[in-house]
């Protein structure tokens, strides 16, 4: 049986759901993860509340590359003031 630890996208969907009054699904998560854009509170929840390891696992599950997730983080940081201490070191390389 698959648990939440085995489903990185569910971890991200839960982070979004915890910060939203409206239903949020995996498709919303993948869109934010791929672009770094969307409703600000959801973008910040995803990029601030999830660890770098979790974000990387979500990206792999969604078929995104490490470069795509880091580019999305730069958008999230610029447009929505999202901050993730683990990703800041990586972001400096881009």
C-alpha positions in Angstrom: 0.0 0.0 0.0 1.3 3.4 -1.0 1.7 5.9 1.9 2.1 9.7 1.8 5.9 9.3 2.1 5.8 7.3 -1.1 3.8 10.0 -3.0 5.8 13.2 -3.2 3.0 15.0 -5.1 0.6 14.2 -2.3 3.0 15.9 0.2 3.0 19.0 -2.0 -0.8 18.9 -2.5 -1.2 18.7 1.3 1.0 21.7 1.8 -1.2 23.6 -0.7 -4.4 22.4 0.8 -3.3 23.5 4.3 -3.0 27.0 3.1 -6.1 27.2 1.0 -9.8 27.5 1.7 -10.7 26.2 -1.7 -9.9 22.7 -3.0 -6.4 22.3 -4.4 -5.3 19.2 -6.4 -2.2 17.7 -7.8 -2.8 19.4 -11.2 -2.6 22.8 -9.3 0.6 21.6 -7.6 2.3 20.6 -10.8 1.4 23.9 -12.5 2.9 25.9 -9.6 5.9 23.6 -9.4 6.6 23.9 -13.2 6.1 27.7 -13.4 6.7 29.2 -9.9 3.5 31.2 -10.5 -0.1 31.0 -9.3 -1.9 32.4 -6.3 0.7 33.9 -4.1 -0.3 32.1 -0.9 -0.1 28.7 -2.7 3.2 29.5 -4.3 4.7 30.5 -1.0 3.2 27.4 0.8 4.8 25.1 -1.8 8.3 26.7 -2.0 8.6 27.7 1.6 7.0 24.8 3.5 8.5 21.9 1.5 12.1 20.9 1.8 14.5 20.9 -1.2 14.4 17.1 -1.1 10.6 17.0 -1.3 10.6 19.6 -4.1 13.1 17.6 -6.0 11.1 14.4 -5.5 7.9 16.2 -6.6 9.7 17.5 -9.7 10.9 14.0 -10.7 7.4 12.6 -10.2 5.9 15.4 -12.3 8.5 14.8 -15.1 10.4 18.1 -14.4 14.1 18.6 -14.4 16.2 20.0 -11.6 16.8 23.1 -13.8 13.1 23.6 -14.3 12.3 23.5 -10.6 15.1 25.9 -9.8 13.9 28.3 -12.6 10.4 28.1 -11.1 11.8 28.9 -7.7 13.4 32.1 -9.1 10.0 33.1 -10.5 8.3 32.3 -7.1 11.0 34.3 -5.3 10.7 37.3 -7.6 6.9 37.5 -8.0 5.7 36.1 -4.7 8.6 36.7 -2.3 8.8 33.0 -1.6 12.0 32.0 0.3 13.5 28.6 0.8 16.8 28.6 2.6 17.9 25.3 1.0 17.2 26.6 -2.5 18.9 29.9 -2.1 22.3 28.4 -2.6 21.2 26.7 -5.7 19.4 29.8 -7.0 22.7 31.8 -6.7 24.1 29.5 -9.5 21.4 30.6 -12.0 
